[in-house]
Amino acid sequence: MRYVTLILLGLAACRPAEKSPPGFADSVATTGTPDPASRIAFAILAPKAGDTLVEGAVYTIHWWAGGAARINLGAAMGGHDKGYLLTDAPSIPDSLVWTVPVGFVTGFGVKTSSDMRLRLEDAGDPTRYVETGPFTIVGAR
């Protein structure tokens, strides 16, 4: 049996992994709550920390939201909320084909932002969430 280690607010727990998509073990992130027995791991599989996206180009955002029937998916640039890409959407399919809007970062007067993050949360319990590490969005060339 495969196991995933969850680390929540400094507490570690080992439990059987949910059926997970390929690459999941490398991308596991945990929820922001201190109750490991009742929380299920969430993961944003793409984009990954360090990836670079270009305004105007099409990308697939892919996630794992085991245990959540509906999800919210939001974006942030540095400390600025960029709004939701999805709200109260079914967690399956577990992906979104997204065209990065032209002006998504350049509309702030910058050519690039290496401080982009996505937040995936359980729409029924927003305390269950995960955020990506920072990735980059650059203006169209």
N, C-alpha and C positions, 0 to 999 in steps of 0.2 A: 504494500500500500504506500502511495506517495504522500509525503507530509509537507506542509508549508509552515514555516515559522512566522508568526505574527508578532510584531513588536508594537505595543500600544502604550504611549506615554510612559516608556521605560519599563513596562511589564512585558515579559515574553511568555508566549503560550504556544504549544505545538498541538496541531489538530489535523485530521485528515483533510487533504485538499479537495475542493469541489472539482467536478469535471471541468477542466480548463482548456482554453484554446492553445494552439501551438505558441511557444514563446512566452507563455504566461509566467513561468517560474522566474524568468529573468526580469520581469516587469512588475512584480507584486508590490503593491502599495497598500497601506492599511487605512482603515477609517480613523477618524479623529476622536473616537470615543474610548473610554477606559474599560469597557466590558467585553473582553475577548470572547467569552462564551456565547454571547448573543449577537455578535457582529460578524459579517462576512466580508472577506477581502474584496476590494474594488481595485481595478487597474485600468489605466489608460495606456494602451499598447502602442498607439501612434497618434500624434507625433511623439517622439522620444526627446528627452533632454539632449540638447546639442544639435537637433535637426534644424535645417533652414528651409523656410517656406517663402514663396515669392507672391506678392500681391498680384491678383489676377489669375493665378494658377489654381488648378484643381487638385485637391488632396483628399484622402480618406482618413477620417478620424475613427479609430477603432478602440473599443473598450471592452471590459469584462465587468458586469454589474450583477454578479451572482446574488440571488435573494431579493433583488429589487424588481418589482413589476414595472415601475415607471421611473424615469430619470429626468434630471435637469442637467444641462451641459452649458457651462458659462466660460467666458474668456476674460483674461485680465492682462494688462500691459503695465509692468511695474506695479505701482500701487493704484493704478486706474482701472476701474471696472469697465469692461468693454461690452457688457451685456450678455444675455443668454443666446446661445445658438439653438438650443432646444429647451422647451419647458413642458413638463408633465407628459413626456413622450414615452412610448413603450421602450423597455430596455432591449428588446429584440425586434428588429435586427440590431446587432451590436456595433453599428458603424453609421457614419454620416459622411456622404460625399459633400465636401465643402469647397466652394470657390472663395479664396481669400479676397475680400472686397478691396478693390483699388482704393487707396486712402485709409486702409485699416490702421497703418502706422504712419504713413506719410501725411495723412490729414492732420497730424499733430506737429508738422513742420520738421520731422526727422526723416532720414533716409532709411533707417533700420532700427529695430528694437531687438535686443538679445535677451529681453526680460519678459517674454511672453509665457503665459501659463494657461492651462485649461483646468476646469474644476468639474468633476463628475459627482453628482450627488443623488441619493435616493429621494425622489420627489415626495414620497410619503414620510420621510424622516431625514430632513436635510443635515442632521448631525452625523449621518453616515455619508462620508465623502472622501474623495482623493483628489489631489492636484498633481499635475505634471511638474517635472523639473523644468527649468527655463529652456525655451527654444527661441529661435530667431525668425522674425519676419522682415523681409527686405522689400523695398519698393520695386515695382516692375522696371526692368532694364530696357 
